[in-house]
Each structure stands twice: as structure tokens, then as C-alpha cells.
Amino acid sequence: MGDIISVKATTEYNVYSGKNILQSIGGLARESFRTAFKLGVISDGNVAPLYADSVCQTLRTAGFTVYLIVVPSGEEAKSLKIYGDVLNKLVEYGFTRADAIIGLGGGVVGDLTGFVAATFLRGIAYANVPTTLLSIVDSSLGGKTGINLPGGKNLCGAFKQPAFVLSDYALLKTLPPAEVKSGNGEVVKYALLKGGDFYKNLLAGGNADAFLTDCIKYKADIVSEDEFETKGKRIFLNLGHTVAHALEKLSNFTIPHGNAVATGLIYAARISEHYGILSNADANAVEKYILSQGYEKNYGYSFKTLAQNALSDKKTSQDSISLVLLHGIGKPVVYKIKTAEFLALPL
Ligand SMILES: NC(=O)c1ccc[n+]([C@@H]2O[C@H](COP(=O)([O-])OP(=O)(O)OC[C@H]3O[C@@H](n4cnc5c(N)ncnc54)[C@H](O)[C@@H]3O)[C@@H](O)[C@H]2O)c1
């Protein structure tokens, strides 16, 4: 059944990845949710009409009583209102702590489902079936769950690892091209973090499915080492994200996340070059590749504007900023830079 990638978190679990493996959800759910009688499948208004029937039917054949809960598509679903609606549905359907839920959708559905699982009846089991590139390579594994508050994105959440993740790459065939492009920004990030053959093959235009598996493996290893982001490893996943978050905020979230990350990676490479830890040839290659994939260099914002915006971020301490840089391709490092120095970088 494709690749099986283990995540050694507090509770160990597997990511099953490959093409046309969705039908194995029945067996996986039976194996993982041994006490469950009822299963809730949470999906959004775009994904449910495409895949929910088949998933629910397979789960019913495996012996579960299945309830489909459809939420609106997009960030709106990560709201207190929709979160409350889903909890109320589970109460209405008589779910107990022995039962479980499955998120069938992109990062929005996964984050919401995980947070419902973390909090309903003080915690029930859940699994993710990611359907976007971004959720396959990033959000479906690692246990960060949450919703947005009126004051900002992801301000309310919990760590809660899934019982399993089933990543069927065949589901990406219906994903809109803009979402594919955005997800690919994160794939480039992983290639720069991992280096080696993954990076070389990406630049050479190699096999896309193999890159997805490489990304999952990288993230699985990082989460296994630093589940709660306390050991200085999980922060590497933020490569390119300082500038990306600034771009997203400045554009009022009209620039897709992964596109902003791709631009942020160019800056990360150039800042690394500035500090003499990445060669000019490598920085040039990174920029050339990213621009060749149709991403933007700066969206018309000066570096100073981006830096000022980044410094207003809640995760920044007052007199310095921590940046993930590259000490060569495949060798991420964290640099703590004084804010005045950051603002004055000649980029
Ligand atoms: N928990 C984490 O570690 C983590 C990491 C990164 C991002 N995130 C979160 O992920 C969210 C973004 O996730 P996303 O980029 O997957 O967006 P998304 O979940 O909003 O999906 C994007 C769009 O594609 C549609 N879609 C999904 N799968 C489809 C398919 N197979 N065919 C057709 N349409 C499909 C969705 O309905 C939606 O309109 C953000 O809320 C972000 O905060 C979480």
C-alpha cells in the first residue's frame, strides 16, 4: 500500500502514502479505532461531493456507523462558530469518547478536525485524509491543530497527534492549479532543508510523487525529534516563513501561503549569502529555480517594508529576530539577529 512513514511522537503513528490507496481507509480505521462504533467524517463543501461518498461507504462496509459533517470551504471553517457547530453535531449524534472522527480535506479541515478531536469530551481519536498538496506534505502530520480567532490566525489550538494519516496522491487530480502551485512552495522549502538528491532531483524536474514522500519523511523525522517545538528543530520548518507571513499580511492574505513561502525562500537564501554561509552560486540557483516555477521575487514590496512588518509579528522578541537560514543547501540553522541589523540588511 505505497509507503509507510512512522512518526515517533508521544503516540507513535503512521503516514500511509501513495496513489490510489483511499480504499484502505476501512481496514486502517478498524485497526486504529478499536473501540469506535461511530465515526464522523468531517469534510468541506468542495471535497465532500468528490470523495465523501466513497470514504463513508468504505467505512460503513468496515462496520462503522458513519456520519458526514460538511463545513464551508476555506478559512471560514476554522472559526469559533463552525467549531461549535461541529461539536454540537457530535453531541446530537451521540458520540462518546470511544468514537472517532476523520478529517477529509485540506489543511483547514485537518486543523479543525484535530482541534475538535483534542477538545470534544476532553479528547477523542482522529485521523487525517489530506486532499491538498499543502496538507499532504505539511499540515496533516505533526499534531498542530487549531482554529482562528477574530484577532488572528491559529490563535486557539492544541497539540493532538492523529491515529494515522492516509495520503492518497490520486486525490490531487481535482485540486485547482492555484492550490497546486501554492503547495509546491512548501515542497521547495523541504528540498532546501533536506538537500542531497531531493534538492538535485527537484531542480532537475524529477518525479513529483517522490518529492511528496520526501517531504512527508522530512517532516516525520523533525516531529519525531521535536514534537512540541522545544528542542530547536521543528523551527526549521519555518524556513522562508518570516518574509512569507509579512507578504501575506501586507497583501491582506491575497497572496497564497505557498507562493509567499517561495518568495520568502529567495530572501532566506540571499540573507544566508549575506552572512557568508551560503555560496553565491547556491543562492543564485535557488532564486533561478523559484522564479522559473512562476513565483514572484518581491511583489513590489521593499525588503525594509517586509522586515518592518515581520518585526510586528507576535513571535518576535523586542530587540532581536530569529531567522532560519541555510548553512549550505540541506543545512538549516537559526540566526538571532538584532532588529536594527535586520532592518538594514542590504537586500
Ligand atoms: N497544522 C499545521 O501544521 C499546518 C501547517 C500549515 C498550514 N496549516 C493550515 O492549513 C490551512 C491551509 O490548508 P490548505 O492550503 O490545504 O487549504 P484548504 O484546506 O482551504 O484547501 C484549499 C482549497 O482546495 C479545496 N480542495 C481541497 N482538496 C481538494 C481536492 N482534492 N480537489 C478539489 N478541491 C480541493 C478546498 O475546498 C479549498 O477550497 C491554513 O488554515 C493553515 O493555517 C496548518
The ligand as a Gaussian input file, in Angstrom:
#p B3LYP/6-31G(d) Opt

LIG

0 1
 N       -1.417000      22.237000      11.337000
 C       -0.346000      22.552000      10.671000
 O        0.768000      22.113000      10.970000
 C       -0.468000      23.480000       9.487000
 C        0.633000      23.700000       8.643000
 C        0.458000      24.509000       7.535000
 C       -0.785000      25.079000       7.271000
 N       -1.837000      24.850000       8.110000
 C       -3.162000      25.409000       7.857000
 O       -3.641000      24.830000       6.658000
 C       -4.632000      25.706000       6.096000
 C       -4.449000      25.772000       4.611000
 O       -4.614000      24.486000       4.083000
 P       -4.775000      24.247000       2.513000
 O       -3.769000      25.031000       1.769000
 O       -4.811000      22.778000       2.337000
 O       -6.173000      24.943000       2.185000
 P       -7.719000      24.460000       2.230000
 O       -7.900000      23.387000       3.205000
 O       -8.510000      25.700000       2.388000
 O       -7.940000      23.893000       0.753000
 C       -7.791000      24.750000      -0.355000
 C       -8.983000      24.686000      -1.282000
 O       -8.923000      23.493000      -2.051000
 C      -10.161000      22.781000      -1.935000
 N       -9.787000      21.365000      -2.058000
 C       -9.114000      20.633000      -1.137000
 N       -8.800000      19.447000      -1.633000
 C       -9.301000      19.387000      -2.881000
 C       -9.275000      18.398000      -3.901000
 N       -8.610000      17.249000      -3.768000
 N       -9.933000      18.670000      -5.054000
 C      -10.566000      19.864000      -5.219000
 N      -10.589000      20.850000      -4.310000
 C       -9.959000      20.605000      -3.153000
 C      -10.729000      23.199000      -0.626000
 O      -12.133000      23.036000      -0.593000
 C      -10.335000      24.669000      -0.573000
 O      -11.228000      25.444000      -1.330000
 C       -4.476000      27.051000       6.799000
 O       -5.569000      27.255000       7.664000
 C       -3.178000      26.893000       7.594000
 O       -3.217000      27.639000       8.795000
 C       -1.687000      24.050000       9.205000

